[in-house]
Every structure is written in structure tokens, then in C-alpha cells.
Amino acid sequence: MLRVLVLEDDADLRTILCELLSLSGAEECVRAGSLEEVKRKRVEALGCGLALLDINLGAGVPSGLDAYRWLNENGFTGRTVFLTGHARSHPLVREALELTNVQVVSKPIESKVLLALVRGGSHGSGTA
């Protein structure tokens, strides 16, 4: 069974994503609203097989890209999918698209995309 890290600054969206992930077959959802919260949940976060990271977590705070780097520096071996509500021309989105072995998916994310992610597929727009 798959454990999923959901890093999303919108608490309602974070809850909805975790409910959809559970319905899609995810074993557990580790929720975080910031990089600091991910760090506090270090053991749980690093034990996930999939990380859904919102790219833009708000002005003046670490981004989902910062969380991606922290996870990788600390031994995360799961798949990473960035979520974004921004256009591909946004600097953070462009940076994410340049990374290898990640996906970038637009919000709102469709339930069939979440289901494919939980099942290990690579369905989604903008596979990088």
C-alpha cells in the first residue's frame, strides 16, 4: 500500500486531496501545510512512496521546490508530483519542469489522475 505526502498550503484542498487519495487506495496521507511542518514530520514524510507538492506555498515562504530539495537531501526515494495553479511561464513552474523524474500537474487535479498516481501510473499533464 502507498503512503502519500501532501504538501499544500490550502487546508481545505489538503483535506480533499487526502480524502480522494484514500478513496483511490492510498494507505496513509501525511499532511503538511509548509516545509517546516514536513520537517517536523520527517520520519513519516521520508517514508512515503509519493509526494504531492504544491509548487507555490505563498509569498516569502519556502516553496514546494524547496521541500523537494529537502526531501531528496534527506534520502526520500519516492516519486514526486508537483501541483500548480500557475501557468507554465511562472518561474517556479519552469524550474519544476526542468527537473528529471518528476511530474507537474495542474490544479484542480482530476480524481482519475490521483487514482493513476496511487496505482503507480504516470498519467498526468506535463510529465517532465
C-alpha positions, 0 to 999 in steps of 0.5 A, spaced: 500 500 500 502 507 498 503 512 503 502 519 500 505 526 502 501 532 501 504 538 501 499 544 500 498 550 503 490 550 502 487 546 508 481 545 505 484 542 498 489 538 503 483 535 506 480 533 499 486 531 496 487 526 502 480 524 502 480 522 494 487 519 495 484 514 500 478 513 496 483 511 490 487 506 495 492 510 498 494 507 505 496 513 509 496 521 507 501 525 511 499 532 511 503 538 511 501 545 510 509 548 509 516 545 509 517 546 516 511 542 518 514 536 513 520 537 517 517 536 523 514 530 520 520 527 517 520 520 519 513 519 516 514 524 510 521 520 508 517 514 508 512 515 503 512 512 496 509 519 493 509 526 494 504 531 492 507 538 492 504 544 491 509 548 487 507 555 490 506 555 498 505 563 498 509 569 498 516 569 502 515 562 504 519 556 502 516 553 496 514 546 494 521 546 490 524 547 496 521 541 500 523 537 494 530 539 495 529 537 502 526 531 501 531 528 496 537 531 501 534 527 506 534 520 502 526 520 500 526 515 494 519 516 492 516 519 486 514 526 486 508 530 483 508 537 483 501 541 483 500 548 480 495 553 479 500 557 475 501 557 468 507 554 465 511 561 464 511 562 472 518 561 474 517 556 479 513 552 474 519 552 469 524 550 474 519 544 476 519 542 469 526 542 468 527 537 473 528 529 471 523 524 474 518 528 476 511 530 474 507 537 474 500 537 474 495 542 474 490 544 479 484 542 480 487 535 479 482 530 476 480 524 481 482 519 475 489 522 475 490 521 483 487 514 482 493 513 476 498 516 481 496 511 487 496 505 482 503 507 480 501 510 473 504 516 470 498 519 467 498 526 468 499 533 464 506 535 463 510 529 465 517 532 465 
